[in-house]
Each structure stands twice: as structure tokens, then as C-alpha cells.
């Protein structure tokens, strides 16, 4: 059974491969997405090591001059996707969006390097990527943490990767919908409307895009101009982990200044994460920077923070929290607690389980010694694949496949689970 899943996963990665970048799935997502590519490279490395490096190199080749790496790169025209390059209007030679996404590339490059069979090529390619990812990290702390708190804020829900999370609901109500240009969504042509963000949410997404566009995509202005400023512990956990991994890699490649800079960012972030801890939930919570208060919701974002090297006591509490969530969910890890009022088991990030988040949570908790809960997460993840195929995400109670089909990063995570983590009996 394991070899069959491995063969199927490799087949999906190859079919979604466009030569130098990979689409998440044909139809619904026809371009290159930022954190998709970084996580996809982990899967590619199991059967095409050089191609895995190319995936990240293609992503970083479209970095902006200020250090930002956009969340979408529009390599080819495709009128079937909204919002396309004309809506973003960022003025790039190769069109891109104007916001970023979880910076998992530092982690991915370190992992590719650690596993490399061709160390000569890996050293050369990692050394070229090192300053680019360092500049991206610096951009985050400069442009999304202007007060120097140690933690960065999202200025658009799409930056989080968790587009319609319950975490954003209250803050998103402050985003206007007046003046939004008429638009036609394309996602509903490829996925069930009940699995996707609502129309009202989309109107607010587009309002923010129009606002940032009116400011000329000047990243020195966007943070303070945005009515949506959320400090997400999961996003910051990914950034912190990537800083730690980039620092370790920089040490090995003889770049002490990059190493010191990223290690300092990581330590400041780990210290500041304590301000997001919520004892009653036994996990981290988001912080609404606009009003200066914690968000009253305990989503998967506060568990994903365990991807970073947080204190072991916190990792133990998060492990126990996930075990409790597993009492109501047949398949870990639900993106919203099943017993919460807002839970919606099939609607994107308002309940469903995602293998990419399972992977990062499991990786962090494994390093913290939380073996039992890691085994449950991996077992549940593979059970979802065996039951429902390589979907974008899954109902954590029924296991029903949701969103896009034959999904690239789901396939990549399956390869990671089956070939680099012990498969539970």
C-alpha cells in the first residue's frame, strides 16, 4: 500500500509540473504559489533532487527589489483565474501579486541541503539562495513589524495562507466593501461553493487589494494603511523556524553575518511569542494589532506555532491540546475546533484538516519529543489519503475530500510522511 501511495504521489507531482515551477492543481490554481512551491520541493527531492532546487530558485527569481517575495507569480496568461494580473497591477515584467505568504523557504532549503545526494550542487545552489531568503526575512521585520515588537503582522488574509479563518472574522468586519469594483469569481467553477470563502469575504479581500494598489504597492506604507493588521502565531512560527534553519545553514556555508542576523530575529520572535500565549486554551492566539487585543478564537494557527523551536513546556501543552481536539475529530488536525460555534467542516480554513499544516505541526512537535501525538497526526494524515485521495483538504469528522483534487502539496507531504517519517502500524 505504501509503495502505491508513493507512486501515485510522484505521478501527481509530475503531472502538475510546468517545467520550472509546479501548479497546486490544474484549473483552480493555474500559477505558481509561494509556500506551495517551497513545500512541493520537499516532495520533489525524493525523486528529482535537481528539480526540487529549481522550484525554489524559480520562486526567488521573482523577488521584489525591497526583498518581498510575492504570493503568486503569473507565469502564463489564464483568464480562468480571479484575481489575475490586471487586478493586482504591480507593474512587474513577469506579473505577480503584491503581497507575500508564509516564508517557509528557509526551512525547505535547509532540509534540501541536509538530504542532498549531490553536495557540490547543493552547496552552490544553497549559497545562491541564502542572501535572497535573508533579504526576504529582513523585509518582513522591516515592513510588517515597524515598531520592532519581534513579531510580524499580516495585512491581508491571503498572506496567512489561511484565507477565511475564523481568526479574521472580527477584524475583517472593519474592512469596508464600499467602492469595490465589480468582479466575477472563478474559483466556484472548479470547487463547491460550500467549500470556499463567501462572497462577502471576497469583497473585502478585493477592497484591500485595491487599497494597496492605490498606494503604488509601496511596502513602507502598506502596514500602517491597512485596516487589517493581525499577528498570527502560525505565520510567525514559520518565519521563526525559517530564520533558525537559515542561520544554521549560513553557519555551515561560511556566512556568519547572515547567521547572526537570522538567529537574532528568531530569538526575538520566540521571546515575543509569549505575549500570544493563552493559558485557558493551552495554545497561542492571534493578536489584533489595530485594537491591541488578542483574538478570541483558538484556531490551528496557534498550534502551527509549534513548528518553531518554542519552549518545550509550551510544546507539551500544545500536544495535549491536539489530543483533546482529537476526541471530537476523527482525523487530526482540524483547522477550527469541531465543538466551536464557528466550525464548518468543509469550508476551507474554518474546520477542515490540511496535510501541509499536519506536516509542520508534526515536524515541530517531533523535535520537542511529543512522539505519541506526532504518530497520531501522521496516521490520520495517511488514513485521509487512503480513504479520500490526494485532495486539497478534508472534513476532519467524515474524511470527505474537499477543494481541489490531485493536489500537489498534499502529494508532497505524503512522500515526506512515507519516506522520511516512520509510518505507524
C-alpha positions as CSV (number, residue, x, y, z in Angstrom):
1,X,0.0,0.0,0.0
2,X,2.8,2.5,0.9
3,X,4.5,2.0,-2.5
4,X,1.2,2.5,-4.3
5,X,0.7,5.8,-2.5
6,X,4.3,6.9,-3.2
7,X,3.8,6.1,-6.9
8,X,0.5,8.0,-7.0
9,X,2.1,11.0,-5.2
10,X,5.0,11.1,-7.7
11,X,2.6,10.9,-10.6
12,X,0.6,13.9,-9.3
13,X,3.8,16.0,-8.8
14,X,4.9,15.2,-12.3
15,X,1.5,16.0,-13.9
16,X,1.4,19.4,-12.2
17,X,5.0,20.2,-13.1
18,X,5.2,23.1,-15.6
19,X,9.0,22.6,-16.1
20,X,10.5,25.2,-13.7
21,X,7.5,25.6,-11.4
22,X,4.6,23.5,-10.2
23,X,0.9,24.5,-10.1
24,X,-1.0,23.5,-7.0
25,X,-3.6,21.8,-9.2
26,X,-4.9,22.4,-12.7
27,X,-7.9,24.6,-13.1
28,X,-8.4,26.0,-9.6
29,X,-4.8,27.3,-9.2
30,X,-3.1,27.6,-12.5
31,X,0.0,29.7,-11.4
32,X,2.9,29.4,-9.0
33,X,2.1,29.9,-5.4
34,X,4.8,30.9,-2.8
35,X,4.5,28.5,0.1
36,X,3.1,25.8,-2.2
37,X,6.4,25.8,-4.1
38,X,8.6,25.6,-1.0
39,X,6.7,22.6,0.4
40,X,6.4,21.0,-3.0
41,X,10.2,21.0,-3.4
42,X,10.4,18.7,-0.3
43,X,8.4,16.1,-2.2
44,X,10.2,16.6,-5.5
45,X,13.6,16.0,-3.8
46,X,12.6,12.3,-3.1
47,X,12.7,11.5,-6.8
48,X,14.2,14.6,-8.7
49,X,16.7,16.4,-6.5
50,X,17.8,18.9,-9.0
51,X,14.2,19.7,-10.0
52,X,13.5,20.5,-6.3
53,X,16.1,23.2,-6.2
54,X,14.7,24.7,-9.4
55,X,11.3,25.0,-7.8
56,X,12.6,27.3,-5.1
57,X,15.0,29.1,-7.5
58,X,12.1,30.0,-9.8
59,X,10.2,31.4,-6.9
60,X,13.0,33.5,-5.6
61,X,13.8,34.8,-9.1
62,X,10.7,36.9,-8.8
63,X,11.7,38.6,-5.6
64,X,11.0,42.3,-5.5
65,X,13.8,44.8,-5.1
66,X,12.8,45.6,-1.5
67,X,13.1,41.9,-0.6
68,X,9.4,40.8,-0.7
69,X,8.6,37.5,-2.4
70,X,5.1,37.6,-3.8
71,X,2.5,35.0,-3.1
72,X,1.6,34.4,-6.7
73,X,3.7,34.5,-9.9
74,X,1.6,34.7,-13.1
75,X,4.0,32.9,-15.5
76,X,1.3,32.3,-18.1
77,X,-2.0,34.0,-19.0
78,X,-5.1,32.3,-17.7
79,X,-8.4,34.1,-17.8
80,X,-10.0,31.4,-15.7
81,X,-8.4,32.7,-12.5
82,X,-9.5,35.7,-10.4
83,X,-8.0,38.0,-9.3
84,X,-5.5,38.0,-12.1
85,X,-2.6,40.2,-13.0
86,X,-4.8,43.1,-14.2
87,X,-6.4,43.3,-10.7
88,X,-3.1,43.3,-8.9
89,X,-1.4,45.7,-11.4
90,X,2.0,45.5,-9.7
91,X,4.0,46.6,-12.8
92,X,6.4,43.7,-12.8
93,X,7.8,42.4,-16.1
94,X,6.5,38.9,-15.1
95,X,3.2,39.8,-13.3
96,X,3.0,39.0,-9.6
97,X,0.7,39.6,-6.8
98,X,1.6,42.4,-4.4
99,X,1.5,40.6,-1.0
100,X,3.6,37.7,0.4
101,X,2.9,34.4,2.0
102,X,4.3,32.2,4.9
103,X,8.1,32.2,4.4
104,X,8.7,28.5,4.6
105,X,11.5,28.6,2.0
106,X,14.3,28.9,4.6
107,X,13.2,25.7,6.2
108,X,12.8,24.0,2.9
109,X,16.3,25.0,1.6
110,X,17.9,23.8,4.8
111,X,16.1,20.4,4.5
112,X,17.0,20.0,0.9
113,X,20.6,20.7,1.8
114,X,20.6,18.3,4.7
115,X,19.3,15.5,2.5
116,X,21.3,16.2,-0.7
117,X,23.0,13.4,-2.5
118,X,24.9,15.8,-4.8
119,X,26.5,18.0,-2.1
120,X,28.6,20.0,-4.6
121,X,25.5,21.2,-6.5
122,X,23.5,21.6,-3.2
123,X,26.3,23.8,-1.8
124,X,26.4,26.0,-4.8
125,X,22.6,26.4,-5.1
126,X,22.0,26.9,-1.4
127,X,24.7,29.5,-1.3
128,X,23.0,31.4,-4.1
129,X,19.6,31.3,-2.3
130,X,20.9,32.2,1.1
131,X,21.1,36.0,0.7
132,X,17.8,36.1,-1.2
133,X,15.9,34.4,1.7
134,X,17.8,36.5,4.2
135,X,16.6,39.6,2.4
136,X,13.0,38.3,2.4
137,X,13.2,37.7,6.2
138,X,14.6,41.2,6.6
139,X,11.7,42.6,4.6
140,X,9.2,41.1,6.9
141,X,10.7,42.6,10.1
142,X,11.2,45.9,8.4
143,X,7.9,46.3,6.7
144,X,5.5,44.2,8.8
145,X,6.9,44.9,12.2
146,X,7.7,48.7,12.0
147,X,7.5,49.0,15.8
148,X,10.1,46.3,16.4
149,X,8.0,44.0,18.5
150,X,9.7,40.9,17.2
151,X,6.5,39.6,15.5
152,X,5.2,40.5,12.1
153,X,1.6,41.3,11.1
154,X,-0.4,40.1,8.2
155,X,-2.1,42.9,6.2
156,X,-4.3,40.7,4.1
157,X,-5.8,37.3,5.0
158,X,-4.4,35.8,1.8
159,X,-0.9,36.3,3.2
160,X,-1.6,33.9,6.0
161,X,-2.4,31.0,3.6
162,X,-5.5,30.5,5.9
163,X,-7.7,32.8,3.8
164,X,-11.1,32.6,5.6
165,X,-10.0,31.5,9.1
166,X,-12.4,32.3,12.0
167,X,-9.4,34.3,13.4
168,X,-10.0,37.1,10.9
169,X,-13.8,37.4,11.3
170,X,-14.0,40.3,13.8
171,X,-11.1,42.3,12.3
172,X,-12.4,41.7,8.8
173,X,-15.7,43.3,9.6
174,X,-13.7,46.6,9.8
175,X,-12.7,46.2,6.2
176,X,-15.2,48.1,4.0
177,X,-16.8,46.8,0.9
178,X,-17.9,50.2,-0.5
179,X,-16.2,51.1,-3.7
180,X,-15.1,47.6,-4.6
181,X,-15.0,47.2,-8.4
182,X,-17.4,44.6,-9.8
183,X,-15.8,41.2,-10.2
184,X,-16.6,37.7,-11.2
185,X,-15.1,34.9,-9.1
186,X,-13.6,31.9,-11.0
187,X,-12.9,29.6,-8.0
188,X,-16.5,28.4,-7.9
189,X,-16.1,27.0,-11.4
190,X,-13.7,24.4,-10.0
191,X,-14.8,23.8,-6.4
192,X,-18.0,23.5,-4.5
193,X,-19.2,26.9,-3.2
194,X,-19.8,25.5,0.2
195,X,-16.1,24.6,0.4
196,X,-14.9,28.2,-0.4
197,X,-14.8,31.6,1.2
198,X,-18.1,33.6,1.0
199,X,-18.9,36.4,-1.4
200,X,-18.8,39.0,1.4
201,X,-15.3,37.8,2.3
202,X,-14.2,38.1,-1.3
203,X,-15.4,41.7,-1.5
204,X,-13.2,42.6,1.5
205,X,-10.3,40.7,0.0
206,X,-10.6,42.8,-3.1
207,X,-11.0,46.0,-1.2
208,X,-7.6,45.5,0.4
209,X,-6.0,44.7,-2.9
210,X,-7.5,47.9,-4.4
211,X,-6.3,49.9,-1.3
212,X,-2.7,48.7,-1.6
213,X,-2.8,49.2,-5.4
214,X,-3.8,52.8,-4.9
215,X,-0.6,53.2,-2.7
216,X,1.5,52.0,-5.6
217,X,2.4,48.8,-3.7
218,X,4.8,50.8,-1.5
219,X,5.6,48.4,1.3
220,X,6.9,51.2,3.5
221,X,3.2,52.4,3.7
222,X,1.0,49.3,3.4
223,X,1.2,48.1,7.0
224,X,0.0,51.3,8.6
225,X,-2.5,51.9,5.9
226,X,-4.2,48.5,6.2
227,X,-7.3,48.3,8.4
228,X,-6.4,44.6,8.8
229,X,-3.3,44.0,10.9
230,X,-3.2,40.6,12.5
231,X,-0.2,39.0,14.3
232,X,-0.7,35.3,13.5
233,X,1.3,32.8,15.7
234,X,1.3,30.2,13.0
235,X,2.7,32.6,10.4
236,X,5.3,33.9,12.9
237,X,6.2,30.3,13.9
238,X,7.0,29.5,10.2
239,X,9.1,32.7,9.9
240,X,11.0,32.0,13.2
241,X,11.7,28.4,12.1
242,X,12.9,29.5,8.7
243,X,15.2,32.1,10.4
244,X,16.6,29.4,12.7
245,X,17.2,27.0,9.8
246,X,18.7,29.7,7.6
247,X,21.0,30.7,10.4
248,X,22.3,27.1,10.8
249,X,22.7,26.8,7.0
250,X,24.6,30.1,6.9
251,X,27.0,29.0,9.5
252,X,27.8,25.9,7.5
253,X,28.3,27.9,4.3
254,X,30.6,30.4,5.9
255,X,28.2,33.4,6.1
256,X,28.3,34.4,9.8
257,X,26.6,37.8,9.3
258,X,23.5,36.2,7.8
259,X,23.6,33.6,10.5
260,X,23.8,36.1,13.3
261,X,21.1,38.3,11.9
262,X,18.6,35.5,11.4
263,X,19.4,34.0,14.8
264,X,18.7,37.3,16.5
265,X,15.3,37.7,14.6
266,X,14.4,34.1,15.7
267,X,15.2,34.7,19.3
268,X,13.3,38.0,19.5
269,X,10.4,36.3,17.9
270,X,10.4,33.3,20.3
271,X,10.5,35.7,23.2
272,X,7.7,37.8,21.8
273,X,5.5,34.7,21.1
274,X,4.9,34.5,24.9
275,X,2.6,37.6,24.5
276,X,0.3,35.5,22.3
277,X,0.0,32.5,24.7
278,X,-3.5,31.9,26.1
279,X,-3.5,29.7,29.2
280,X,-7.2,28.9,29.1
281,X,-6.8,27.4,25.6
282,X,-3.4,25.9,26.2
283,X,-2.2,27.4,22.9
284,X,-1.3,30.6,21.2
285,X,-3.8,33.1,19.9
286,X,-3.7,35.7,17.2
287,X,-3.3,39.4,18.1
288,X,-5.3,42.2,16.5
289,X,-2.7,45.0,16.3
290,X,-5.3,47.5,15.2
291,X,-7.1,47.4,18.5
292,X,-4.3,46.0,20.7
293,X,-6.1,42.8,21.8
294,X,-5.9,39.0,21.5
295,X,-8.3,37.5,19.0
296,X,-11.0,35.5,20.9
297,X,-10.6,32.3,18.9
298,X,-8.4,29.2,19.3
299,X,-7.6,28.0,15.7
300,X,-4.9,25.9,14.2
301,X,-2.8,29.0,13.8
302,X,-2.0,28.8,17.5
303,X,-0.9,25.1,17.1
304,X,1.2,25.7,14.0
305,X,3.4,27.9,16.1
306,X,4.9,24.6,17.4
307,X,6.8,24.4,14.1
308,X,9.2,26.9,15.6
309,X,11.5,25.9,18.5
310,X,9.2,27.2,21.2
311,X,9.8,26.2,24.8
312,X,9.3,22.5,25.5
313,X,6.7,23.2,28.1
314,X,4.6,25.1,25.5
315,X,5.1,22.2,23.0
316,X,3.9,19.8,25.6
317,X,0.8,21.9,26.2
318,X,0.1,22.1,22.5
319,X,0.5,18.4,22.2
320,X,-2.1,17.8,24.9
321,X,-4.4,20.4,23.3
322,X,-4.2,18.5,20.0
323,X,-5.0,15.2,21.8
324,X,-8.2,16.9,23.2
325,X,-9.1,18.2,19.8
326,X,-8.8,14.6,18.6
327,X,-11.6,13.5,20.9
328,X,-14.1,15.3,18.6
329,X,-12.3,14.9,15.3
330,X,-11.7,11.5,13.7
331,X,-8.9,13.0,11.7
332,X,-6.3,15.4,13.1
333,X,-5.7,18.4,12.9
334,X,-9.0,20.4,12.4
335,X,-8.3,24.0,11.5
336,X,-11.1,25.1,13.8
337,X,-12.2,23.1,16.9
338,X,-15.1,20.8,16.0
339,X,-17.1,21.8,19.1
340,X,-16.8,25.5,18.4
341,X,-19.8,27.5,17.2
342,X,-18.0,28.7,14.0
343,X,-16.8,25.3,12.9
344,X,-17.6,24.4,9.3
345,X,-16.0,21.0,8.4
346,X,-16.0,21.6,4.7
347,X,-15.3,25.3,4.3
348,X,-11.6,25.9,3.6
349,X,-9.9,27.0,6.8
350,X,-13.0,27.0,9.1
351,X,-12.7,23.4,10.1
352,X,-11.0,21.1,7.5
353,X,-7.8,19.3,8.1
354,X,-4.8,20.1,5.8
355,X,-1.8,17.8,5.3
356,X,0.7,20.6,5.0
357,X,-0.2,22.0,8.4
358,X,-0.2,18.5,9.8
359,X,3.3,18.1,8.5
360,X,4.6,21.3,10.0
361,X,3.0,20.7,13.4
362,X,4.3,17.1,13.4
363,X,7.8,18.2,12.5
364,X,7.9,20.8,15.3
365,X,6.4,18.5,17.9
366,X,8.7,15.6,16.9
367,X,11.7,17.9,17.7
368,X,10.1,18.7,21.0
369,X,9.8,15.0,21.9
370,X,6.0,14.8,21.5
371,X,6.2,11.3,19.9
372,X,2.7,10.0,20.6
373,X,0.7,12.9,19.2
374,X,3.0,13.0,16.2
375,X,2.3,9.4,15.4
376,X,-1.5,10.1,15.6
377,X,-1.1,13.1,13.2
378,X,0.8,11.1,10.7
379,X,-1.5,8.1,11.0
380,X,-4.6,10.3,10.5
381,X,-3.0,12.1,7.5
382,X,-2.3,8.8,5.7
383,X,-5.7,7.5,6.6
384,X,-7.2,10.5,4.9
385,X,-5.2,9.8,1.7
386,X,-6.2,6.1,1.7
387,X,-9.9,7.0,2.2
388,X,-10.3,10.1,0.0
389,X,-7.3,10.5,-2.3
390,X,-5.0,13.5,-2.7
391,X,-7.4,16.3,-2.1
392,X,-6.6,19.9,-1.1
393,X,-8.1,19.5,2.3
394,X,-10.6,17.2,4.2
395,X,-13.5,17.2,6.5
396,X,-11.9,16.1,9.9
397,X,-15.0,14.2,11.0
398,X,-16.1,12.4,7.9
399,X,-12.8,12.4,6.0
400,X,-14.6,13.7,2.9
401,X,-12.3,15.3,0.3
402,X,-12.8,19.0,-0.3
403,X,-11.5,21.7,-2.6
404,X,-9.1,20.9,-5.4
405,X,-8.3,17.3,-6.5
406,X,-4.9,15.7,-7.3
407,X,-3.2,18.4,-5.2
408,X,0.5,19.0,-5.4
409,X,1.5,19.8,-1.9
410,X,-0.7,17.1,-0.5
411,X,1.2,14.6,-2.6
412,X,4.5,16.1,-1.5
413,X,3.5,15.7,2.2
414,X,2.6,12.1,1.6
415,X,6.1,11.5,0.2
416,X,7.5,13.2,3.3
417,X,5.4,11.1,5.7
418,X,6.1,7.8,4.0
419,X,9.8,8.1,3.1
420,X,11.2,10.3,5.9
421,X,8.9,9.6,8.9
422,X,8.1,6.3,10.3
423,X,4.7,5.1,9.1
424,X,2.6,4.0,12.1
425,X,1.3,0.4,12.1
